[in-house]
Amino acid sequence: MTLIDYINQLRIEEAKYLLDSGNASVTEVALSVGYNDPNYFSKVFTKLEHVTPHNYRKRKKGTETSLHVATKPT
């Protein structure tokens, strides 16, 4: 693993945390983790996670909603 690969991996891990925990836009997340170009951020994110940042968030939110609904008392 190159230094650049390692740095990208760290940035994407932080981006995943931000996407999971907040309502910041993908552009805001990209800028927060050090990517000046949101399109490049999306490209790197997709390469490492095999899903776009938007779909990552959507999938995570959908999972949380499904679990929440499934555990509601009847």
N, C-alpha and C positions, 0 to 999 in steps of 0.2 A: 504494500500500500504506500502510495506516495504521500508526501506532506499535504499536497493539495487535496487528495482524496480524503485524508483524515480530517482536514479542516471542513470540507464539504459535508462529511458525515456528521461532525459536531453541529454544524449550522442546521442541518436538516433535522437532527434530533431536537434541537431547540425550537425549530419551526413546528414540529409535530406537537410539542408541548403547548406552544402558543395557539395553534389551531384547535387543540383539544380544550383548552381552558378559557378561551376568550372569544370575543366577537370581532376582533380586528380583521380587516379585509386581508385577502391574500397579498395584496400589494404592501399593506402595512407590515405584515409578517415578514415578507421578503426584505423590506428595508430594515426591520428590527434585527434580523440575523445577518446583515451585512451584504445583501445583494442589492445593487443599485438598479438592476434591470429585472423587474418582476417576471418577464418572459424567460429569462435565463434561469431564474430561481425555479420556475415551474418545470423547466426542462431538467434541471439537476434533481429536483424533488421526484419527478416522475421516473427518472432513470434509477434512482436508489430505492424508491418505495413501490414502483410499478403501479402507481395510481397518481392522478393529478392532485395538487393540494386541495382544490375545491371538492373533488370526489372523496378524498381522504376525510375531510371534515364532515361531509354529508354522510358518509358511511359510519363514522364514529357517532355522530348525533343520532342517526337512525338506530344504531345498536343501543345507545343509552335509552332512547325513547321506547324501543321494543322491550328492553329489560324492565323499565319503569312500569310500563303498562302491564306486563306479565306478572309483576309482583304486587299489583294493587289488590287489596282485599275485596272480596265480592259481597 
